Every structure is written in structure tokens, then in C-alpha cells.
């Protein structure tokens, strides 16, 4: 009997301990649940928490108003959040001013507050740690080095860089130098780019008479006229001027984003242009002057039609000067001083300067230069005027290497507005930054910015299929 009592007591003791442990664990779990419930109630509050350091920096990717959720990317981790929101979600500007949902857009960066439990958005505030540059027109991207230049200032970016145009995400190569950007970042890093003002296209029709002349689109674009041009142009209103062989015409056009606008040169009113008389003073004085590819005697004033002309100055032992001049006055003087030839001219540039007086002759940096040299050009009207200088890097043109555009097959291909052919097609290799435009009836015209290196090799591009209009 005594032997049976001992095991029973042991069993009862074990059961008592087990019950005690279960009760203690239950009480502990209840306490944890109560704390989490209180935390959840605080996190889903529609008020932005006072402790703003608790928020994350989120880059707005998309707003789905139908299903009421927003997509954000954590700028620190790259993690993407899809957060439901209520109609009364609180949105604040940088200085605490109230904002409404239509005022925010993809590409903006916010301090972001949400409930980890319910995943609901509780508040947004435009971060005061983020810098914003607007009206950015001088920029470039180096995808290999992950560097964006804004003016003369360098910023880094990562693979998480987001670029938007009309609230849709695009690629770096979709951005052209005609676009106007809004750029946001933190410290020396770019986080997002918005194409605030994009580009469209000007198609030049019935150009036979003017081929070999010049087309000016506002003050932004000056190009020699070639056959069947389709020129990328920043959206906006412009006066288009064409000149050739002593005649000129002009017409006002409006360029819409991603749309083609046509100008029919056979229908514009043509007028005979005036003549300006230009005195060239060149150092050294035995240099050779070419105007529109024709050698020109400059001992006396040279009669030139109003409009744009290409000039080239050559002399043994000196760097060749290439530039364009726009003649716009009856009498003007152009002083040109050549630089002595350097041993290494592979990265030099063409320099020019112009007067600021009204109706003056001015120097315009050209996009169609064929050599890489430096000089100084000073323009004066009637013996007076001021001068300044600018420089433009010049592309290296190869007669051996080629640019091949393979896709999309059947699309018209344009290089910097000049017609190349129907893809697949090839053209001579030109280094530097260039715009390739693709067009096809019934499809949306697209442009891509490409950077072509001077590596001695052919380069091949295959672009995405065009989308139907």
C-alpha cells in the first residue's frame, strides 16, 4: 500500500507544476497581446505621430484610386510597400501645409507612416531632408559609372533610380536633352526624376527646294536641312524658319508631347532674304576661310544672306575652327584668333562667342561639326559689341565602323532628326550622345538617347516594339 502512495504523489506534484506553468504562460501571452493591441491602435491613428523619426522615406511609385492603395519604395532598403489608404489620410507639404490627393504624384518622396499590423497608411509628409531641382535642362546620365550630371555638379544614382513621364515609369534612354526635368535626391544621390516637360516631333514635308539650307526651330535647334527629316523638339510653341539660296520662309508650330507635327515647306510663304556684309579679321591672316564649304576671300567684306552659315578656318600649325554664324545685320565684323596646334586634339572642342546687341550677327555652336578643335570667334556689329565664349564637344565620325539598328523591323529610323532608313538598317558610326527616333504608320513615335563610345567597334541596337496609337 505504501509503495503505491509514493508514485501517486509524484504524479500529482508533476500535474500541479504543469498547471502552474500553463497558467503563467497564458497570463504572459495575454499581457503581450494587450501591449500589441495598444500599439496597433496607436499605429493606425489618422494623426501623423509626433516622433517623426519613426517614419521611413518612401518614393511614391503609383496611386491606385480605384482600389485605394499606394505603392512606395523605401529609399534606404529598396523594399516596395503597397499600402491601403482611407479617404481622410493626412498629407502634409514640406512646411506642414495640408495637401490633397490630386496634388501628389509618382516620383515625390515622403516621410511615410503606416500600421505594421493592418498595413494601412496613416500619414504622409513631404520630407524636408530631400532636395528638389526644378526646370533642369542641362543634364546627362552615365549609366556605367552611375553618375548624373546636373549642370556642372555630379550626383550618384543606383539601380533603384526611378524616372517618370506623365505618371508612368520610363527608362533612362527614354529621356532626351530636349526634356525639362524635376530631380529629387538626398545628399549627393539622385532618387527620382520626373520629365516635367517632354518632347514631340517635327516632320518636314516637301523639302526638295530647301535641302542643303538651314532650319531653325526657335532658339533651341539649328540644323542643316536633309531629306525627310523627323526632328525631336521639346514640347511648346515655336517659330520655324527655313533658308536656302537667297530665300526664306517661316511658320509657327506647336509641338505636343509624344506627338508628330508636320510643316509643309511647299505651302509656306517664301521671301527673298536680305544681304549682310561681313568683315572677317582672322589671325593668322594667311589662314583659309570656308563658308558653307566654299573657300572664300576675306580681304574685303563678304556678302552673306541673312540666316545661318557654316564656317571653317584652316591653317597649317593651328587647330581648325568649325562653327556656325547667323547673319542678321547689314554690316558686322567677326574677329577670329586661331590656337596653335596641340599634340593631342582627341578631346578638344570648338569655341565661339557672340555679341549681345540687337539684330546682331551671332555665333551658334553647331551640332554637325566634323572636327575637334578650338579657337576664339568675336562678333561685332558696326564696330561695337560685347563678346562671350561657349564651347561644344564635337563627335568623332567613322567611315569604317557602323551603327546597326535591328529592331523594331519595319520602323523608320532617324539619327538626330536625319533619316537613316527602314530597320534593320546601318549608318556610319558617330560617337557621343545621340537621339535615335523610330516611327511607323499607326504606331506611337519613340525616341531613345544613346551614348556611343569611340572604341573602334560597330555598335548594335535592338529596341522594343512600337505600341499602336
PAKOL-201482 format. One line per field, with one value per residue (C-alpha): residue in three letters; x, y, z; residue number from 1. Coordinates in nm, 2 decimals. Layout:
N
rest = (ALA:...)
xx = (X:...)
yy = (Y:...)
zz = (Z:...)
nr = (NUM:...)
//
This chain:
469
rest = (UNK:UNK:UNK:UNK:UNK:UNK:UNK:UNK:UNK:UNK:UNK:UNK:UNK:UNK:UNK:UNK:UNK:UNK:UNK:UNK:UNK:UNK:UNK:UNK:UNK:UNK:UNK:UNK:UNK:UNK:UNK:UNK:UNK:UNK:UNK:UNK:UNK:UNK:UNK:UNK:UNK:UNK:UNK:UNK:UNK:UNK:UNK:UNK:UNK:UNK:UNK:UNK:UNK:UNK:UNK:UNK:UNK:UNK:UNK:UNK:UNK:UNK:UNK:UNK:UNK:UNK:UNK:UNK:UNK:UNK:UNK:UNK:UNK:UNK:UNK:UNK:UNK:UNK:UNK:UNK:UNK:UNK:UNK:UNK:UNK:UNK:UNK:UNK:UNK:UNK:UNK:UNK:UNK:UNK:UNK:UNK:UNK:UNK:UNK:UNK:UNK:UNK:UNK:UNK:UNK:UNK:UNK:UNK:UNK:UNK:UNK:UNK:UNK:UNK:UNK:UNK:UNK:UNK:UNK:UNK:UNK:UNK:UNK:UNK:UNK:UNK:UNK:UNK:UNK:UNK:UNK:UNK:UNK:UNK:UNK:UNK:UNK:UNK:UNK:UNK:UNK:UNK:UNK:UNK:UNK:UNK:UNK:UNK:UNK:UNK:UNK:UNK:UNK:UNK:UNK:UNK:UNK:UNK:UNK:UNK:UNK:UNK:UNK:UNK:UNK:UNK:UNK:UNK:UNK:UNK:UNK:UNK:UNK:UNK:UNK:UNK:UNK:UNK:UNK:UNK:UNK:UNK:UNK:UNK:UNK:UNK:UNK:UNK:UNK:UNK:UNK:UNK:UNK:UNK:UNK:UNK:UNK:UNK:UNK:UNK:UNK:UNK:UNK:UNK:UNK:UNK:UNK:UNK:UNK:UNK:UNK:UNK:UNK:UNK:UNK:UNK:UNK:UNK:UNK:UNK:UNK:UNK:UNK:UNK:UNK:UNK:UNK:UNK:UNK:UNK:UNK:UNK:UNK:UNK:UNK:UNK:UNK:UNK:UNK:UNK:UNK:UNK:UNK:UNK:UNK:UNK:UNK:UNK:UNK:UNK:UNK:UNK:UNK:UNK:UNK:UNK:UNK:UNK:UNK:UNK:UNK:UNK:UNK:UNK:UNK:UNK:UNK:UNK:UNK:UNK:UNK:UNK:UNK:UNK:UNK:UNK:UNK:UNK:UNK:UNK:UNK:UNK:UNK:UNK:UNK:UNK:UNK:UNK:UNK:UNK:UNK:UNK:UNK:UNK:UNK:UNK:UNK:UNK:UNK:UNK:UNK:UNK:UNK:UNK:UNK:UNK:UNK:UNK:UNK:UNK:UNK:UNK:UNK:UNK:UNK:UNK:UNK:UNK:UNK:UNK:UNK:UNK:UNK:UNK:UNK:UNK:UNK:UNK:UNK:UNK:UNK:UNK:UNK:UNK:UNK:UNK:UNK:UNK:UNK:UNK:UNK:UNK:UNK:UNK:UNK:UNK:UNK:UNK:UNK:UNK:UNK:UNK:UNK:UNK:UNK:UNK:UNK:UNK:UNK:UNK:UNK:UNK:UNK:UNK:UNK:UNK:UNK:UNK:UNK:UNK:UNK:UNK:UNK:UNK:UNK:UNK:UNK:UNK:UNK:UNK:UNK:UNK:UNK:UNK:UNK:UNK:UNK:UNK:UNK:UNK:UNK:UNK:UNK:UNK:UNK:UNK:UNK:UNK:UNK:UNK:UNK:UNK:UNK:UNK:UNK:UNK:UNK:UNK:UNK:UNK:UNK:UNK:UNK:UNK:UNK:UNK:UNK:UNK:UNK:UNK:UNK:UNK:UNK:UNK:UNK:UNK:UNK:UNK:UNK:UNK:UNK:UNK:UNK:UNK:UNK:UNK:UNK:UNK:UNK:UNK:UNK:UNK:UNK:UNK:UNK:UNK:UNK:UNK:UNK:UNK:UNK:UNK:UNK:UNK:UNK:UNK:UNK:UNK:UNK:UNK:UNK:UNK:UNK:UNK:UNK:UNK:UNK:UNK:UNK)
xx = (0.00:0.28:0.46:0.15:0.12:0.46:0.41:0.07:0.21:0.48:0.22:0.01:0.31:0.40:0.05:0.04:0.37:0.24:-0.08:0.11:0.34:0.04:-0.14:0.18:0.24:-0.13:-0.10:0.22:0.07:-0.24:0.00:0.18:-0.15:-0.26:0.06:0.04:-0.33:-0.24:0.05:-0.18:-0.44:-0.16:-0.02:-0.35:-0.42:-0.51:-0.28:0.08:0.29:0.48:0.80:0.87:1.20:0.98:0.87:1.05:1.14:0.92:0.93:0.58:0.55:0.18:-0.16:-0.45:-0.75:-1.00:-0.87:-0.74:-0.38:-0.05:0.28:0.60:0.97:1.18:1.47:1.70:1.63:1.46:1.17:0.83:0.52:0.16:-0.04:-0.42:-0.54:-0.86:-1.01:-0.92:-0.55:-0.35:-0.10:0.13:0.37:0.73:0.62:0.32:0.06:-0.23:-0.23:-0.49:-0.46:-0.46:-0.16:0.08:0.23:0.47:0.83:0.77:0.93:0.75:0.80:0.57:0.37:0.17:0.05:0.26:-0.03:-0.31:-0.07:-0.29:-0.14:-0.17:0.00:0.23:0.46:0.69:1.03:1.24:1.56:1.50:1.63:1.44:1.58:1.32:1.35:1.66:1.77:2.15:2.19:2.34:2.35:2.64:2.48:2.82:2.95:2.61:2.65:2.41:2.54:2.31:2.48:2.84:2.75:2.79:2.54:2.54:2.24:2.17:1.97:1.67:1.66:1.30:1.22:0.86:0.69:0.32:0.30:0.44:0.78:1.03:1.40:1.70:1.73:1.38:1.50:1.64:1.82:1.51:1.33:1.28:1.32:1.24:1.51:1.49:1.75:1.92:2.28:2.47:2.24:1.96:1.65:1.39:1.35:1.02:1.00:0.80:0.82:0.88:0.93:0.74:0.85:0.85:0.82:0.95:0.75:0.82:1.17:1.32:1.39:1.54:1.77:2.12:1.98:1.91:1.61:1.58:1.33:1.30:1.64:1.68:1.76:1.96:2.03:2.12:1.82:1.84:1.57:1.27:1.36:1.18:1.33:1.27:1.17:1.08:0.71:0.59:0.53:0.80:0.86:1.02:1.25:1.40:1.65:1.83:1.97:1.86:1.51:1.35:1.01:0.87:0.57:0.45:0.41:0.30:0.48:0.28:0.45:0.50:0.31:0.42:0.36:0.42:0.54:0.49:0.76:0.57:0.29:0.48:0.52:0.87:1.05:1.38:1.63:1.84:2.22:2.47:2.82:3.07:3.43:3.64:3.96:4.15:4.48:4.69:4.58:4.71:4.45:4.19:3.83:3.55:3.19:2.93:3.21:3.33:3.67:3.62:3.84:3.81:4.03:3.72:3.37:3.19:2.83:2.62:2.25:2.06:2.04:2.28:2.61:2.88:3.23:3.56:3.90:4.22:4.59:4.89:5.02:4.69:4.38:4.09:3.79:3.44:3.13:2.80:2.72:2.38:2.38:2.12:2.25:2.37:2.72:2.92:3.28:3.40:3.74:3.88:4.20:4.33:4.51:4.84:4.81:4.83:4.98:4.67:4.34:4.13:3.92:3.92:3.62:3.50:3.47:3.29:3.14:2.88:2.76:2.46:2.34:2.01:1.98:2.34:2.54:2.59:2.78:2.59:2.76:2.68:2.56:2.70:3.07:3.33:3.65:3.76:3.94:3.95:3.95:3.81:3.55:3.43:3.14:3.08:2.81:2.91:3.24:3.08:2.95:3.04:3.17:3.15:3.26:3.10:3.23:3.07:3.23:3.24:3.16:3.41:3.28:3.40:3.38:3.45:3.26:2.88:2.57:2.33:1.96:1.80:1.46:1.18:1.18:0.99:1.02:1.16:1.49:1.62:1.95:1.94:1.64:1.81:1.65:1.86:1.63:1.40:1.51:1.71:1.95:2.30:2.47:2.82:2.93:2.92:3.04:2.89:2.53:2.27:1.89:1.76:1.39:1.16:0.84:0.58:0.23:-0.03:0.22:0.35:0.68:0.95:1.30:1.59:1.91:2.22:2.58:2.83:3.19:3.50:3.61:3.68:3.39:3.05:2.75:2.41:2.08:1.75:1.47:1.13:0.84:0.64:0.29:-0.02:-0.18)
yy = (0.00:0.24:0.16:0.28:0.61:0.74:0.72:0.88:1.18:1.22:1.23:1.48:1.70:1.69:1.78:2.07:2.21:2.17:2.35:2.63:2.67:2.67:2.94:3.16:3.12:3.21:3.52:3.62:3.58:3.79:4.07:4.06:4.06:4.36:4.55:4.47:4.58:4.91:4.95:4.87:5.13:5.39:5.29:5.31:5.66:5.90:6.15:6.16:6.06:6.33:6.12:6.18:5.99:5.68:5.72:5.59:5.78:5.64:5.72:5.72:5.47:5.46:5.56:5.32:5.53:5.26:5.00:5.27:5.18:5.35:5.19:5.32:5.22:5.26:5.47:5.31:4.94:4.94:4.74:4.81:4.87:4.85:5.03:5.07:5.42:5.59:5.89:6.10:6.01:6.31:6.45:6.74:6.96:7.03:7.31:7.14:7.28:7.05:6.87:6.68:6.35:6.51:6.73:6.43:6.23:5.94:6.05:6.25:6.14:6.14:6.06:5.76:5.63:5.30:5.03:4.72:4.52:4.63:4.76:5.07:5.41:5.65:5.97:6.13:6.43:6.56:6.51:6.82:6.60:6.57:6.83:6.92:7.07:7.21:7.32:7.11:7.13:7.08:6.72:6.39:6.03:5.79:5.45:5.27:5.50:5.55:5.93:6.20:6.55:6.84:7.14:7.11:6.91:6.53:6.31:5.93:5.70:5.33:5.07:5.17:5.52:5.58:5.80:5.91:6.07:6.16:5.93:5.63:5.48:5.50:5.42:5.65:5.62:5.75:6.09:6.33:6.66:6.84:6.74:6.96:6.76:6.77:6.59:6.48:6.33:6.31:6.43:6.36:6.08:6.12:5.92:6.02:6.20:6.34:6.45:6.77:6.89:6.63:6.63:6.57:6.56:6.80:6.62:6.82:6.77:6.87:6.98:6.94:7.31:7.37:7.06:7.20:7.50:7.55:7.50:7.70:7.59:7.88:7.95:7.58:7.40:7.50:7.22:7.17:7.05:6.69:6.49:6.36:6.49:6.40:6.62:6.57:6.90:7.00:7.05:7.41:7.68:7.77:7.98:7.76:7.94:7.78:7.94:7.84:8.00:8.35:8.27:8.22:8.13:8.08:7.93:7.89:7.54:7.38:7.07:6.83:6.56:6.23:6.36:6.44:6.79:6.84:7.15:7.15:7.37:7.38:7.58:7.84:8.19:8.24:8.57:8.69:8.74:9.04:9.05:9.13:9.24:9.07:9.17:8.88:8.96:8.63:8.56:8.45:8.64:8.38:8.12:7.97:8.06:7.83:7.94:7.68:7.45:7.70:7.87:8.25:8.55:8.76:9.06:9.26:9.24:8.91:8.94:8.68:8.61:8.67:8.34:8.06:7.98:7.72:7.85:7.66:7.82:7.62:7.69:7.47:7.45:7.57:7.39:7.41:7.61:7.49:7.69:7.84:8.21:8.36:8.68:8.93:9.28:9.48:9.52:9.33:9.22:8.88:8.85:8.50:8.40:8.05:7.85:7.68:7.31:7.08:6.74:6.58:6.70:6.40:6.57:6.94:7.14:7.42:7.76:8.07:8.39:8.64:8.99:9.07:9.38:9.37:9.25:9.13:8.87:8.59:8.27:7.95:7.62:7.36:7.01:6.90:6.98:6.74:6.81:6.87:7.20:7.52:7.89:8.22:8.40:8.75:8.92:9.29:9.49:9.82:9.81:9.78:9.50:9.27:8.92:8.59:8.24:7.90:7.55:7.24:6.89:6.75:6.39:6.16:6.03:5.70:5.59:5.23:5.14:5.13:5.18:4.89:4.93:4.59:4.62:4.70:4.58:4.79:5.12:5.43:5.52:5.87:5.98:6.32:6.40:6.28:5.99:5.68:5.41:5.13:4.89:4.67:4.94:5.07:5.41:5.55:5.55:5.88:5.89:6.08:6.13:6.10:6.06:5.76:5.81:5.53:5.60:5.38:5.45:5.36:5.34:5.59:5.75:5.68:5.84:5.70:5.87:5.66:5.71:5.57:5.53:5.57:5.21:5.12:4.87:4.85:4.91:4.73:4.84:4.65:4.85:4.74:4.71:5.03:5.05:5.11:5.45)
zz = (0.00:0.10:-0.23:-0.43:-0.24:-0.35:-0.73:-0.69:-0.50:-0.76:-1.04:-0.85:-0.80:-1.17:-1.27:-1.02:-1.17:-1.52:-1.45:-1.28:-1.59:-1.82:-1.62:-1.61:-1.99:-2.05:-1.83:-2.01:-2.35:-2.25:-2.14:-2.48:-2.67:-2.47:-2.55:-2.92:-2.93:-2.77:-3.02:-3.31:-3.20:-3.19:-3.53:-3.72:-3.59:-3.87:-3.69:-3.80:-3.50:-3.32:-3.33:-3.70:-3.68:-3.67:-4.03:-4.33:-4.66:-4.93:-5.30:-5.44:-5.73:-5.80:-5.68:-5.74:-5.67:-5.77:-5.52:-5.28:-5.23:-5.29:-5.38:-5.23:-5.24:-4.92:-5.04:-4.78:-4.85:-5.19:-5.04:-5.20:-4.99:-5.12:-4.86:-4.85:-4.76:-4.64:-4.80:-4.49:-4.49:-4.38:-4.63:-4.54:-4.75:-4.65:-4.42:-4.27:-4.52:-4.60:-4.93:-5.12:-5.31:-5.66:-5.56:-5.52:-5.80:-5.86:-5.81:-5.50:-5.17:-4.84:-4.48:-4.46:-4.16:-4.16:-3.94:-3.95:-3.82:-4.06:-4.34:-4.37:-4.45:-4.16:-4.29:-4.55:-4.53:-4.79:-4.64:-4.55:-4.59:-4.97:-5.21:-5.53:-5.85:-6.10:-6.46:-6.51:-6.88:-6.85:-6.76:-6.86:-6.74:-6.73:-6.67:-6.65:-6.37:-6.22:-6.23:-6.33:-6.41:-6.33:-6.48:-6.36:-6.04:-6.02:-5.83:-5.79:-5.85:-5.81:-6.00:-5.79:-5.96:-6.08:-6.38:-6.46:-6.75:-6.72:-6.41:-6.60:-6.53:-6.81:-6.87:-6.87:-7.25:-7.29:-7.17:-7.43:-7.40:-7.52:-7.19:-6.88:-6.56:-6.19:-5.99:-5.63:-5.41:-5.07:-5.00:-5.33:-5.45:-5.71:-5.61:-5.87:-6.20:-6.34:-6.70:-6.63:-7.00:-7.26:-7.63:-7.96:-8.32:-8.62:-8.96:-9.25:-9.57:-9.94:-9.86:-10.20:-10.26:-9.91:-9.89:-9.82:-9.65:-9.28:-9.04:-8.72:-8.46:-8.21:-8.05:-7.95:-8.27:-8.58:-8.83:-9.20:-9.39:-9.52:-9.69:-9.50:-9.15:-8.83:-8.56:-8.19:-8.03:-7.68:-7.63:-7.67:-7.93:-8.19:-8.50:-8.76:-9.01:-9.33:-9.56:-9.87:-10.19:-10.11:-10.00:-9.66:-9.51:-9.16:-8.99:-8.63:-8.49:-8.16:-8.05:-7.82:-7.61:-7.79:-8.10:-8.45:-8.60:-8.97:-9.16:-9.54:-9.69:-10.02:-9.85:-9.65:-9.79:-9.94:-9.93:-10.07:-9.79:-9.72:-9.76:-9.48:-9.54:-9.30:-9.24:-9.12:-8.93:-8.89:-8.70:-8.87:-9.18:-9.42:-9.29:-9.53:-9.47:-9.59:-9.58:-9.65:-9.76:-10.02:-9.99:-9.95:-10.00:-9.68:-9.77:-9.82:-9.67:-9.77:-9.88:-9.70:-9.69:-9.37:-9.19:-9.07:-9.24:-9.16:-9.13:-9.12:-9.07:-9.15:-9.13:-9.11:-8.75:-8.60:-8.48:-8.73:-8.62:-8.70:-8.61:-8.74:-8.78:-8.80:-9.01:-8.90:-8.97:-9.28:-9.15:-8.89:-8.81:-8.70:-8.53:-8.53:-8.34:-8.40:-8.14:-8.22:-8.29:-7.99:-7.98:-7.85:-8.01:-7.93:-7.67:-7.77:-7.85:-8.08:-7.92:-8.03:-7.90:-8.00:-7.95:-7.74:-7.93:-8.11:-8.47:-8.44:-8.61:-8.36:-8.34:-8.27:-8.16:-8.43:-8.39:-8.73:-8.68:-8.83:-8.63:-8.28:-8.24:-8.05:-8.14:-8.04:-8.25:-8.16:-8.34:-8.36:-8.53:-8.69:-8.49:-8.15:-7.93:-7.65:-7.66:-7.47:-7.53:-7.54:-7.63:-7.76:-7.78:-8.13:-8.22:-8.39:-8.72:-8.85:-9.21:-9.12:-8.81:-8.82:-8.61:-8.67:-8.57:-8.60:-8.42:-8.44:-8.80:-9.05:-8.85:-9.00:-8.83:-8.77:-8.62:-8.46:-8.68:-9.01:-9.20:-9.20:-9.35:-9.26:-8.98:-8.99:-9.12:-9.07:-9.08:-9.02:-8.65:-8.48:-8.12:-7.83:-7.72:-7.99:-8.03:-8.23:-8.33:-8.45:-8.65:-8.82:-8.95:-8.69:-8.41:-8.15:-8.24:-7.98:-7.92:-7.73:-7.61:-7.68:-7.58:-7.84:-7.74:-7.96:-7.91:-8.28:-8.29:-8.45:-8.22:-8.25:-8.10:-8.08:-7.93:-7.80:-8.04:-8.10:-7.94:-8.15:-8.13)
nr = (1:2:3:4:5:6:7:8:9:10:11:12:13:14:15:16:17:18:19:20:21:22:23:24:25:26:27:28:29:30:31:32:33:34:35:36:37:38:39:40:41:42:43:44:45:46:47:48:49:50:51:52:53:54:55:56:57:58:59:60:61:62:63:64:65:66:67:68:69:70:71:72:73:74:75:76:77:78:79:80:81:82:83:84:85:86:87:88:89:90:91:92:93:94:95:96:97:98:99:100:101:102:103:104:105:106:107:108:109:110:111:112:113:114:115:116:117:118:119:120:121:122:123:124:125:126:127:128:129:130:131:132:133:134:135:136:137:138:139:140:141:142:143:144:145:146:147:148:149:150:151:152:153:154:155:156:157:158:159:160:161:162:163:164:165:166:167:168:169:170:171:172:173:174:175:176:177:178:179:180:181:182:183:184:185:186:187:188:189:190:191:192:193:194:195:196:197:198:199:200:201:202:203:204:205:206:207:208:209:210:211:212:213:214:215:216:217:218:219:220:221:222:223:224:225:226:227:228:229:230:231:232:233:234:235:236:237:238:239:240:241:242:243:244:245:246:247:248:249:250:251:252:253:254:255:256:257:258:259:260:261:262:263:264:265:266:267:268:269:270:271:272:273:274:275:276:277:278:279:280:281:282:283:284:285:286:287:288:289:290:291:292:293:294:295:296:297:298:299:300:301:302:303:304:305:306:307:308:309:310:311:312:313:314:315:316:317:318:319:320:321:322:323:324:325:326:327:328:329:330:331:332:333:334:335:336:337:338:339:340:341:342:343:344:345:346:347:348:349:350:351:352:353:354:355:356:357:358:359:360:361:362:363:364:365:366:367:368:369:370:371:372:373:374:375:376:377:378:379:380:381:382:383:384:385:386:387:388:389:390:391:392:393:394:395:396:397:398:399:400:401:402:403:404:405:406:407:408:409:410:411:412:413:414:415:416:417:418:419:420:421:422:423:424:425:426:427:428:429:430:431:432:433:434:435:436:437:438:439:440:441:442:443:444:445:446:447:448:449:450:451:452:453:454:455:456:457:458:459:460:461:462:463:464:465:466:467:468:469)
//
